[in-house]
Amino acid sequence: MSLFQIDQSKCKRDGFCVSDCPMGIIEMKNEESFPTAVTGADKLCIRCGHCVAVCPHEALSLNFLRPTECQPTSGHLLAQPEQIAYMMKSRRSIRRYKDLTVDQSVINDLIEVASYAPSGHNSQPVHWLVIQDRQDIRALTAIVIDWMKSMVQAQPEFAKRMNFDRVISAWEMGQDKVLRDAPHMIVAHASSNLPPSQAACIIALTYLELYAPTKGLGTCWAGYFNAAATFFGPMKEALSLPAGHQSFGALMIGYPQYSYQRIPTRNVPKITWR
């Protein structure tokens, strides 16, 4: 079966699909011909759907994607620049959460939107692990503390620079400075052998983080956790990720205990123009 089919009754031969294909696997012999696939197109195609998305006439269908299966774009749903700027500037890292759980359907919606984040070569390598139970999160925090204690012994200067001693002391006094008593945590993991994996996971988590406030939720990047997930055997064992997979980022998530009344300033961007 051909990679794509052209409805010749709809095609205007405008060449949009030819011009926009990132792999250059669609061609038109001349202005009178219809788009065709180059030799080997099926193997070269990255399944991005650009050709289906760009055609104004619904004339092109891929063998795995038809125009009728796609949500139409709508200009009236686009946020204004000042709304996007406000959303991005006003987000905060949330470290105090209400004692409320987040419905699984809400988290699923966040992940579904995050799955639209870009990935190298449209590889879409990201897998998700959602830790829903507070007791499980507390158990993972204890493992991070064990990692920190081992680092205090093995690399004291590094541990001091990262304030591990303060985090450990707080834990021993009943305060969680690692995962902040968050009700849930979301881990993005992927094959460590795929070059796009790390960037894809981080970008997808960023999509999720920016979308979360629209649901009344707050997030915080779990840096201590992810370091332990990368380097500490007991944490890898506890996560039980698929063979060859690595955690490339994690977010605490829940309903914020506090709201914020203003947007703090940031340093002036350091820009080199060339």
N, C-alpha and C positions, 0 to 999 in steps of 0.2 A: 504494500500500500504506500502511496506517495506521502511524503512528509506533510504536504498541504494540498488543499484543493481550492481552485478559484471558481467562484460563481460568475461566469462570463456575462450573465445578464445584469450583474450589479457592478462589476469591475469597471472603473473609469480609466484604467491604465495611467494613473497619475504618478506611479512609481514611488509612492510613499513607503511601501513595504520594502522595496529594493534599497532605498536610501537609508532607512532607519535600522535595517537588520545589523546587529552588532558583529555578527560573524561573516557578513557578506556572502550569504549562501542563497540569496534570491537574485535573479537576474531577469532582464527583459532584452531580447535580441534587438528590438527596435521599437519605435513609438507605436507601431501597429500590433505588436505582440502582447500577450498576456504574461504576467510573472510566472517564472518556472524555477524549480530548484536546481542548483548546480550539482554536479556529480559529487557524491559523498555527503550531501547535505544532511542526511539523517544522522550521521555520526558526528558532524560538526555542530549541529543545532544544540544550544544550551537550554532550550525549553523556557525562554524568558517570556514569550508571548508578545513581544514588541510588535510583531507584524500584525497580529490580530487586534491589538490595542490601538494601533495607529491608523488603521483603515477606516475612513469615514463612512464607508458604504456597506460594511459587514460582508465584504466579498471574499475574504480569505478565511479559511478554516484549517487549523492544524489537525493532524490525525489524533491529537490528544486534547484539543481545545477548540471549541466553537464560539463564535461571538455571542450567541444566545446564552452561553454559560457564564459570561462575564458581566459584572456589575457596570452599568454605564457610568461614565464620569459626569459630574454635575457641577457647573461653575458656582451655583448658589450655595453649595456646601463648603466651598473653600473659605477658610478663615482669612481675615484681613491681616496685613503685615503687622500692624500694631498689636493684634490679638496674639499672634504667634510669638512676637517679641516679649509681650507681657507674660505669657505662659512659661517661656523658657527662663526669663529672668526671675520670676517669682517662685520657681520650684525650690524646695528646701530638702536637705537630707534629714529624714525624720528619725529621731532616736528615742522618742517617747510615743508609745502606742496605747490606744484604748484597749480595754479588756474585751475585745469583740473579735469574733472570727469573720473572715471574708468568705462569702458563699463561693463554692467551687465554680459555679457558672460564671461568676465575675472574673475570677482568675483565668478561666479558660478563654474568656473574651479578650483579656489582656494579651495572652499568649498568641491567640489567633491573629490579632493585629500586628504583634511583634514579628510574626512569621513573614510579614511583607517587607521586612528590613532587607537591604541589599546584601548580597554575599558574592565573593569572587567567583566569576564564571557561572553565576546563578547555581552554585553547588548546593545551597540550602542545607548546610551540614548540621544545623543546630538541633540538639535534643534538649528536652526540658525535664527537670526533676523538681517537683513541688513538695516541700516538707510542710505538712499541714498541722501536725500535732505539736503543741508547745513543749511537751515532755521530750519529744524527739529533738527539737531544737535545743533544748537545755542539755541533752546528752551530747549533741555535737559541740556545743560551747565548751563542755568539760574536756572534750578531746582537743579543742584548740588550746585550752589552758595547759594541757599536758604537753602539747607541742611547744608552747612558749617556755615552759619550765625546762624542757630539754635544750632550747636555744639559749637560755640564760647560762646553762652549763657549757654548751659547745661553742657559742659565739656571743660572749658577754657584751662586747662593744656594740654589736648589731642589736642585741636585745635591749640594751640601754637606750640606744638611739630610737628604737621603736616603742619605748615606754612599756615594755612587757612587764616590768616589775609592778607598775601601777595597775595594769589590767589584772594581773594575778592577785594582787592585794585586794582589789575591789571584789573579785570573785570570791575570795575567802571571807569577805565581809557580807556576802549575799547579793552583790551587785553585778549584773551582767553588762560588761562594757564591750563584749564581743558581738553578740547578736541582739543586744538591747531588749531582751524579753519580747521580741517581735512575735506576733501570733503565727506568722508563716514566713517561709523563705523559698525563693525561686532560684534554682541553679541552672545555668546554661552550660551544656557539655557537648563535646563533639570528638571525633576521631583526632588524636594527636598527630596522625600521619598526613592529614590533609592541610596544605598550606593556608587555605582561607579560614580555617576553623576558629582561631583566636579572634581575629577581627570580626568575623560573622557573629560570634557569640556576644561580643561587647556591643556591637551595633544593635543587635536584636534586643539586648537588655536595655539599651538606651531608649529604643523605641518604646519598650514597655514602661520604662520609668517616666517618660514624658506623657504617656497616655493615662497612667494610673490616676493622676489628680482629677481627671474628668469623671472618675468614679468615686471621688471623695477619698481616695487612698493616698498614702505616702510611702516612700521607699528610701532605702539607704544602701549604698554599696557595702557588701560584706567583705572588706579587704583582708582582715585577719583570718576569716574563715577560708577564703580562697587560697591564701598562702599555705595554710595547713593542708588544704585539699590537694595542693600541688606537690608538697614536699614531705608530708608526714604519712607514713604507711598506715597507721591505725585509722586515720581519717579516710584514706582511700578505701580501706576495707569496710568502714562503716557506710560509706556512700554506695558501694556496690554498683558502680557505673559499668556499662558494657565494656567488654575487653577492648583495650586500645583507646578508650575514651578518657578525656581529661576535663575537669571543671575549668572553664575559662572565665568564670564570673558568677556572682551571686548577688541577689538583692533581698534584703529584709523587706517585708511588706505588711501593711495593716492600716487601720484607721488612725490618723494622727491624734494625739491627745491635745495638742495645742494648735491654734491657728496663728498666722503671722500677719502683722499689721503694716509692715513696710518691707521694702526691698533694699538690702544692704548694697553699698557700692562695691565695685571690683577694681583691681589694679588696671591702669591704662594698658591696653594691649600693646605688646612689643612687636612691632611690624617692621619688616625690611621690604622695601619696594624696589623692584628691579625691572 
